[in-house]
Amino acid sequence: MAEERTPLYRRLSRRHLFRLPLLHSRNGKRRWPIRSAGINFALGYGVLFLISATLFLSFIWWSSTNLLNDHVRAFIETDAQELRHRWGHGGAPALSEAINDRLEQNIDDDALYLLIDRHGRRMAGNLPGWPVAVKKMNHFYELTIRRYTFTTPAQFKAYTLPHGFKLIVGHDIRGRTLLSTVITRTLIWCAVMISLLAVGGALVVRDLFRRMVGSIARTASAVANGDLNHRIALTGSETDLVAETVNTMLDRINRLMEGVRQVSNAIAHDLRTPITRARNQLEEAFFSATSPDELRTAVDRAIGDLDHITGIFEALLRIAQIEAGARRSAFTTVNLNQLLSNMAELYEASAEDAGLSLALDVTPLPSLFGDERMLQQALANLLDNAIKFSPPNSMLTLSAHPVMAGTAPGSGAEKKPQGLEISVRDQGPGMNDADILRAHERFFRAESARNTPGSGLGLSLVQAVTSLHHGRLTLTQANPGLKVTLFLPLLPEAERTGRSTTPAETTP
């Protein structure tokens, strides 16, 4: 018996996993070891948030230190300019006096001065001597100097004066250093807090992501187990777009499955009678026929019943093809004015044979992008039903007119048709409200039509043709009779080939 293999990720210890940041797939390419979409999404969110926060805090630190540094340099330049002005008015004695006055008034003890003569002797200031590192004039230096019993960072700038005198103006930047240290520590703690917040936010996002996926998974599992009524709960968030799309898809699947069940039941019920009748006729002819003519008559009746069954299956196949959108390849520009005129002329004779009159009421119509053969079949079904259920000496009306799009009053814009309405009206017994709601179902036949020839697929085919053209089928009571209306939208040129086929609902 073959030994059960343990998965790779179970055979690797944690120590090995840390040493292998990337795993190799079967095609030799490296792949990320974490395969959980929720964890990867959370990590990506956390890393992006941390990088953004780090860049922002680094900018704050850089701006703060530069601002302090610019402030110190501006102070040095201003103070040096004033001291050089005092030199111009009183020479070295006046400059020495000004330096001493500044040192006496410097409460923070952060001002640094040094005035030396041509021989390097200190004339005034609080620096013990000329710093060795200061070799260039008019250049800023940042050095660590010793003051009293401690060392401190300082920033200097040296200036050349007449008669060989030199001046240093500086500033003790110990306060700036302390402030920079405080800011740095603050930013470090902020970075730590932001990192914790990023991790927390990533976990929250991961939890939301897992809830959304979990809800979809539970719904898919319920559907896989046969519960087609299970739906994804709406939470009021952005994920509702996915939930509504999936729920709409499940509603469509549920309707299709319900239609399949209805068709199966209807086929079993409606086809049993003609098949049984054909069998009984053949059996009776086999045992009781006394002449070839009787046998031939029985066979002809059985063939008629079987032809009726074949017609039912052909109608079902046509409906299935139409609902699947297979007929859209035959779409072309249809001249509805000519089509309606031909249909009225074709069925006028049939109406006269049944003692009926057919009236044509058509307003000039624009061309329609559709399947001319399917539209002709739909109108033929409606006219056949109207003739079949109309009493003698009554009138049938085939009418059509464009439906104009609404425009703002006073806008002056020319109204353009947004669709077409084609209706067939009879003066027969009509249908009650309950039957109208179910009229488009396959094999449905009202009680008043049970004894008339037919299969109950006529309006189902009309509904499929209407849906193929993105229209809607409406049945209303005409009192007396029934009025069936087809609304067919006029699709723009850009939508004629790109719009998907979605079934329209039959409205009473």
matplotlib code that plots the C-alpha trace (Angstrom):
import matplotlib.pyplot as plt

x = [0.0, 1.5, 2.5, 0.4, 2.5, 2.6, 2.3, 5.4, 4.3, 3.6, 7.0, 8.9, 9.6, 9.2, 13.0, 13.1, 10.2, 12.1, 15.1, 13.0, 11.3, 10.3, 9.2, 9.5, 6.5, 6.4, 7.5, 10.6, 9.4, 9.6, 6.3, 5.2, 4.9, 1.8, -1.1, -4.0, -5.6, -6.8, -3.3, -1.6, -4.2, -3.7, 0.1, 0.0, -2.3, -0.1, 3.2, 1.7, 0.3, 3.7, 5.7, 3.4, 3.5, 7.3, 7.7, 5.4, 7.1, 10.5, 9.4, 8.2, 11.6, 13.6, 11.4, 11.7, 15.6, 16.1, 13.8, 15.8, 19.1, 17.9, 16.8, 20.2, 22.0, 19.7, 20.4, 24.2, 24.0, 21.9, 24.0, 27.2, 25.9, 25.0, 28.5, 30.2, 28.1, 29.4, 33.0, 32.4, 31.4, 33.8, 36.4, 37.7, 36.8, 33.1, 32.9, 34.4, 31.9, 29.0, 30.1, 30.4, 26.9, 25.4, 27.0, 25.7, 22.2, 22.3, 20.2, 20.2, 24.0, 23.8, 25.6, 29.2, 31.6, 35.3, 37.3, 41.0, 43.6, 46.2, 48.4, 45.7, 45.2, 41.6, 40.1, 36.5, 34.1, 33.4, 35.4, 38.8, 40.6, 40.3, 39.0, 41.6, 38.9, 37.8, 40.1, 37.7, 36.0, 32.3, 31.7, 29.5, 31.0, 29.3, 31.7, 31.8, 33.4, 34.2, 32.5, 33.2, 33.0, 31.1, 31.1, 28.4, 27.7, 27.9, 27.6, 30.1, 30.8, 34.1, 34.3, 37.4, 37.6, 39.9, 43.5, 43.8, 41.0, 38.8, 35.4, 33.6, 29.8, 28.3, 25.4, 25.2, 22.9, 22.5, 18.9, 18.4, 20.1, 17.9, 14.8, 15.9, 16.4, 12.9, 11.4, 13.3, 12.1, 8.6, 8.7, 10.1, 7.2, 4.8, 6.2, 5.7, 2.1, 1.5, 2.9, 0.6, -2.3, -1.3, -1.2, -4.6, -6.1, -4.6, -6.2, -9.5, -9.4, -8.4, -11.4, -13.8, -12.3, -12.7, -16.3, -17.1, -15.5, -17.0, -20.5, -20.0, -18.5, -21.4, -23.9, -22.0, -21.9, -25.6, -26.3, -24.0, -26.0, -29.3, -30.5, -31.1, -33.0, -29.9, -28.6, -25.6, -26.6, -26.3, -24.2, -24.5, -20.8, -18.9, -19.1, -22.8, -22.0, -20.5, -23.3, -26.1, -24.5, -24.1, -27.7, -29.0, -27.1, -28.6, -32.1, -31.6, -30.4, -33.3, -35.8, -34.1, -34.2, -37.8, -38.5, -36.8, -38.9, -42.1, -41.1, -40.3, -43.7, -45.5, -43.7, -44.6, -48.2, -48.9, -47.0, -48.5, -51.9, -50.8, -48.3, -50.8, -53.4, -51.0, -50.1, -53.7, -54.6, -51.8, -52.6, -56.3, -55.4, -53.0, -55.7, -58.9, -58.1, -59.8, -58.5, -55.4, -57.5, -58.4, -54.8, -53.6, -56.1, -54.9, -51.3, -52.1, -53.8, -50.8, -48.4, -50.4, -50.1, -46.4, -46.0, -47.7, -45.1, -42.3, -43.6, -43.6, -40.0, -39.1, -40.8, -38.8, -35.6, -36.3, -37.1, -33.9, -31.9, -33.4, -33.0, -29.3, -28.7, -27.7, -30.0, -28.2, -25.8, -28.8, -29.6, -29.9, -31.8, -35.5, -38.1, -41.1, -43.5, -43.0, -43.0, -46.3, -47.9, -46.9, -48.2, -51.6, -51.9, -50.9, -53.4, -56.3, -57.4, -57.3, -59.3, -61.9, -62.2, -62.9, -65.6, -63.3, -62.0, -58.4, -57.6, -54.1, -53.3, -49.6, -47.8, -44.6, -41.9, -38.1, -36.0, -35.2, -32.0, -33.2, -34.0, -36.7, -37.5, -38.0, -40.1, -42.3, -42.7, -43.7, -46.3, -47.6, -48.1, -50.0, -52.3, -52.9, -54.0, -56.2, -57.9, -58.2, -60.0, -62.0, -65.8, -67.2, -68.1, -65.5, -62.5, -58.8, -56.5, -52.8, -51.3, -47.8, -46.4, -43.1, -42.7, -41.1, -38.4, -39.3, -37.7, -37.8, -40.7, -39.6, -36.2, -36.7, -35.0, -36.5, -38.1, -36.6, -38.3, -36.8, -38.7, -41.6, -44.9, -46.6, -49.9, -52.5, -56.0, -58.9, -62.5, -62.5, -63.1, -59.8, -57.9, -58.3, -55.6, -54.2, -53.9, -52.2, -49.5, -48.7, -49.4, -45.7, -45.0, -44.2, -47.2, -49.5, -53.0, -56.0, -59.0, -61.0, -58.3, -58.0, -60.3, -58.7, -55.7, -52.3, -49.3, -49.1, -45.8, -47.0, -46.6, -43.4, -41.9, -43.1, -41.6, -38.3, -38.2, -39.0, -36.2, -33.8, -34.5, -34.2, -37.9, -40.9, -44.2, -47.4, -50.8, -53.8, -57.6, -59.3, -62.9, -63.8, -60.9, -57.2, -54.5, -50.9, -48.2, -44.6, -42.2, -39.0, -36.3, -34.3, -30.7, -28.0, -25.4, -22.7, -25.0, -26.1, -23.3, -22.0, -25.1, -25.6, -28.9, -30.9, -34.5, -37.2, -40.1, -43.6, -45.7, -49.5]
y = [0.0, 3.3, 5.6, 8.8, 11.8, 14.7, 18.1, 20.2, 23.0, 20.5, 18.8, 22.1, 23.4, 27.1, 27.4, 26.2, 28.5, 31.5, 30.5, 30.1, 33.4, 32.2, 28.8, 27.4, 26.4, 23.5, 25.6, 26.7, 30.3, 31.8, 32.4, 34.1, 31.5, 33.0, 31.9, 33.4, 36.3, 37.9, 37.8, 39.1, 41.9, 42.8, 42.8, 44.9, 47.4, 47.5, 47.9, 50.7, 52.5, 52.2, 53.4, 56.4, 57.3, 56.9, 59.3, 61.8, 61.7, 61.9, 65.0, 66.6, 65.8, 67.1, 70.3, 70.9, 70.5, 72.7, 75.4, 75.5, 75.5, 78.3, 80.3, 80.0, 81.0, 84.0, 85.1, 84.8, 86.8, 89.6, 89.9, 89.9, 92.7, 94.8, 94.3, 95.2, 98.3, 99.2, 98.7, 101.2, 103.8, 103.3, 100.7, 98.0, 99.7, 100.2, 96.6, 95.2, 97.3, 96.0, 92.4, 92.8, 94.4, 91.5, 88.9, 90.7, 90.8, 87.2, 85.5, 82.1, 82.1, 80.8, 83.6, 83.1, 85.8, 86.3, 89.3, 89.0, 91.4, 90.9, 89.1, 86.6, 88.2, 88.0, 91.5, 90.5, 87.6, 84.5, 82.0, 81.1, 81.2, 80.9, 77.3, 75.4, 74.0, 77.5, 78.3, 80.0, 83.3, 83.8, 80.0, 78.3, 75.7, 73.4, 72.2, 70.8, 73.2, 73.2, 75.7, 75.9, 72.3, 70.8, 70.4, 71.6, 71.8, 75.2, 76.9, 79.6, 82.0, 84.0, 87.5, 89.6, 93.1, 96.0, 96.2, 92.4, 92.0, 88.9, 88.3, 85.1, 85.1, 81.9, 80.3, 77.5, 75.0, 72.7, 73.7, 72.8, 69.5, 68.8, 69.8, 67.6, 64.7, 65.2, 65.4, 62.3, 60.4, 61.6, 60.5, 57.1, 56.6, 57.9, 55.4, 52.6, 53.7, 54.0, 50.6, 49.2, 51.0, 49.7, 46.2, 46.6, 48.2, 45.4, 42.8, 44.6, 44.8, 41.1, 40.3, 42.2, 40.5, 37.1, 37.9, 38.9, 35.8, 33.7, 34.9, 34.2, 30.8, 29.9, 30.9, 28.9, 25.9, 26.1, 26.4, 23.4, 21.4, 22.2, 25.3, 27.7, 30.2, 31.0, 34.6, 36.7, 39.2, 42.9, 44.8, 48.4, 48.5, 48.6, 44.8, 45.0, 45.5, 42.0, 40.6, 42.1, 40.8, 37.3, 37.4, 38.5, 35.6, 33.2, 34.6, 34.0, 30.5, 29.8, 31.0, 28.9, 25.8, 26.5, 26.8, 23.4, 21.8, 23.3, 22.2, 18.7, 18.4, 19.9, 17.6, 14.6, 15.8, 17.2, 14.6, 11.6, 12.1, 12.2, 9.4, 7.2, 8.0, 7.2, 3.9, 2.9, 3.7, 1.6, -1.2, -1.1, -1.1, -4.0, -6.2, -5.0, -3.6, -5.7, -3.9, -2.0, 1.2, 1.0, 0.2, 3.2, 5.5, 4.5, 5.0, 8.5, 9.5, 8.2, 10.1, 13.3, 12.8, 12.2, 15.2, 17.3, 15.9, 16.8, 20.3, 20.7, 19.7, 22.0, 24.9, 24.1, 24.0, 27.4, 28.9, 27.5, 28.9, 32.3, 32.5, 31.4, 34.4, 32.1, 34.1, 37.5, 36.6, 37.0, 40.6, 43.1, 46.2, 45.4, 47.4, 47.0, 48.9, 46.3, 43.4, 44.5, 45.1, 41.6, 40.0, 41.7, 40.7, 37.1, 36.7, 38.7, 35.6, 33.4, 35.9, 36.0, 32.2, 32.4, 35.1, 37.9, 41.2, 42.3, 46.0, 47.4, 50.7, 51.5, 54.8, 55.2, 53.4, 53.7, 50.7, 48.2, 46.3, 42.7, 39.3, 39.6, 35.9, 35.7, 38.9, 37.5, 34.2, 36.2, 38.2, 35.0, 33.4, 36.4, 36.6, 32.8, 33.0, 36.0, 34.2, 31.0, 32.6, 35.3, 34.8, 35.1, 38.6, 40.3, 42.4, 41.9, 45.0, 44.9, 48.3, 49.8, 53.2, 54.7, 55.6, 59.0, 59.8, 62.4, 65.8, 68.9, 71.3, 74.3, 72.9, 73.1, 69.7, 67.4, 64.3, 61.0, 57.6, 55.4, 52.3, 50.8, 49.3, 46.6, 45.2, 42.7, 43.1, 40.7, 40.7, 37.1, 35.9, 37.3, 36.1, 36.8, 38.5, 35.2, 33.7, 36.8, 36.5, 32.9, 33.3, 33.4, 30.1, 27.1, 24.7, 27.0, 26.9, 28.7, 26.7, 28.3, 27.1, 23.5, 22.2, 24.2, 22.9, 24.0, 23.2, 26.2, 27.4, 30.3, 33.1, 31.5, 31.9, 35.5, 36.2, 34.7, 36.8, 39.9, 39.2, 38.6, 42.2, 43.6, 44.4, 43.5, 41.7, 43.1, 41.5, 43.7, 43.1, 44.9, 44.4, 42.6, 40.5, 40.7, 43.1, 41.8, 44.5, 44.1, 47.0, 46.9, 49.5, 51.2, 50.4, 52.9, 51.9, 51.3, 49.0, 46.8, 44.4, 44.9, 44.6, 41.1, 39.3, 39.5, 38.3, 40.8, 40.3, 39.9, 42.6, 42.4]
z = [0.0, -1.0, 1.8, 2.1, 1.2, 3.6, 2.0, 1.6, 3.9, 6.7, 6.3, 6.5, 10.0, 10.9, 10.9, 7.3, 6.3, 7.5, 5.5, 2.3, 1.6, -1.8, -3.0, -6.5, -8.5, -10.9, -13.9, -12.0, -11.3, -7.8, -6.1, -2.9, -0.1, 1.4, -0.7, 1.3, -0.6, 2.6, 4.2, 1.1, 0.8, 4.5, 4.1, 1.1, 2.8, 5.9, 4.0, 1.8, 4.8, 6.7, 3.7, 3.3, 7.0, 7.1, 4.1, 5.7, 9.1, 7.4, 5.6, 8.9, 10.5, 7.6, 7.4, 11.2, 11.3, 8.2, 9.7, 12.9, 11.0, 8.7, 11.8, 13.4, 10.2, 9.8, 13.4, 12.8, 9.5, 11.1, 14.2, 12.2, 9.9, 12.9, 14.5, 11.3, 11.2, 14.7, 13.4, 10.7, 13.3, 16.0, 15.0, 17.3, 20.6, 19.5, 18.3, 21.5, 23.5, 21.4, 21.8, 25.6, 25.7, 23.8, 26.1, 29.2, 27.7, 26.5, 29.1, 27.3, 27.1, 23.6, 21.7, 20.7, 19.7, 19.2, 18.0, 17.4, 16.1, 13.4, 15.8, 16.9, 20.3, 21.7, 21.9, 23.0, 23.1, 25.1, 22.9, 24.4, 21.0, 17.3, 16.4, 14.4, 12.0, 11.0, 8.0, 5.5, 5.8, 5.1, 5.5, 8.0, 10.3, 12.7, 15.4, 18.9, 21.3, 25.0, 27.1, 30.8, 31.9, 29.1, 25.3, 23.1, 19.4, 17.8, 14.4, 13.4, 10.6, 10.3, 8.9, 7.8, 9.2, 8.2, 9.6, 9.9, 12.5, 12.3, 13.8, 14.6, 15.2, 16.3, 18.1, 20.6, 18.9, 21.9, 22.0, 18.4, 18.9, 21.9, 19.9, 17.0, 19.4, 20.9, 17.4, 16.3, 19.3, 18.8, 15.1, 16.1, 18.6, 16.0, 13.5, 16.0, 16.7, 13.0, 12.4, 15.1, 13.5, 10.1, 11.4, 13.1, 10.0, 7.8, 10.1, 10.0, 6.2, 6.1, 8.3, 6.0, 3.0, 4.6, 5.5, 2.0, 0.5, 3.2, 2.4, -1.3, -0.4, 1.9, -0.8, -3.5, -1.2, -0.5, -4.3, -5.0, -2.4, -4.2, -2.3, -5.1, -2.8, -0.8, -1.4, -0.3, 2.5, 1.7, 4.2, 2.8, 1.9, -1.4, -1.6, -2.2, -5.9, -6.1, -3.9, -6.0, -9.2, -7.8, -6.4, -9.8, -11.4, -8.9, -9.5, -13.2, -12.6, -10.3, -13.0, -15.6, -13.4, -12.5, -16.2, -16.9, -14.2, -15.7, -19.2, -18.0, -16.2, -19.2, -21.7, -19.6, -19.3, -22.8, -24.9, -23.1, -24.7, -28.4, -27.9, -26.2, -28.8, -31.6, -29.9, -29.4, -33.0, -34.3, -31.9, -32.8, -36.5, -36.0, -34.4, -36.0, -39.4, -42.1, -45.2, -46.3, -46.4, -42.7, -41.9, -44.0, -42.3, -38.8, -39.8, -41.2, -38.0, -36.0, -38.2, -37.6, -33.9, -34.2, -36.5, -33.7, -31.2, -33.6, -34.0, -30.2, -30.0, -32.9, -31.1, -27.9, -29.9, -31.5, -28.1, -26.6, -29.5, -29.2, -25.4, -25.9, -28.2, -31.1, -33.5, -33.0, -35.8, -38.2, -37.1, -39.9, -40.7, -40.9, -42.8, -40.4, -42.6, -45.4, -42.9, -41.3, -44.7, -45.8, -42.6, -42.9, -46.5, -45.7, -42.8, -44.4, -46.3, -43.2, -41.3, -44.0, -44.0, -40.3, -40.8, -39.4, -40.7, -40.2, -39.9, -40.3, -38.4, -38.9, -38.5, -40.6, -38.6, -38.6, -39.5, -36.7, -36.1, -35.6, -36.9, -39.6, -39.6, -35.9, -35.8, -38.6, -36.6, -33.5, -35.4, -37.0, -33.6, -32.3, -35.4, -35.3, -31.7, -32.4, -35.3, -33.3, -30.3, -32.0, -32.6, -36.1, -37.4, -35.1, -36.0, -35.5, -35.4, -36.2, -35.2, -34.8, -34.0, -32.7, -29.0, -28.7, -26.1, -23.5, -23.9, -21.6, -22.4, -24.3, -25.1, -28.8, -29.3, -31.9, -30.4, -31.5, -31.3, -28.5, -29.6, -31.4, -30.2, -32.3, -31.0, -32.0, -30.6, -30.9, -29.6, -28.2, -24.7, -23.4, -20.3, -16.6, -14.6, -13.2, -16.7, -18.1, -15.5, -16.6, -20.3, -21.3, -19.5, -21.7, -22.3, -20.3, -21.6, -20.0, -19.2, -22.0, -24.5, -23.4, -26.1, -28.9, -31.0, -29.9, -27.7, -25.4, -26.8, -29.0, -26.5, -25.1, -28.5, -28.8, -25.3, -26.4, -29.7, -27.7, -25.2, -28.1, -29.2, -25.6, -25.6, -23.5, -24.0, -22.5, -22.3, -21.4, -21.3, -24.2, -23.0, -25.1, -26.1, -25.5, -26.6, -26.9, -27.3, -28.3, -27.3, -29.3, -28.4, -31.1, -30.1, -30.9, -33.5, -30.8, -28.8, -31.7, -31.4, -27.9, -25.8, -24.3, -24.5, -21.3, -21.0, -20.4, -18.1, -19.3, -17.7, -17.4]

ax = plt.figure().add_subplot(projection="3d")
ax.plot(x, y, z, "-o")
ax.set_aspect("equal")
plt.show()
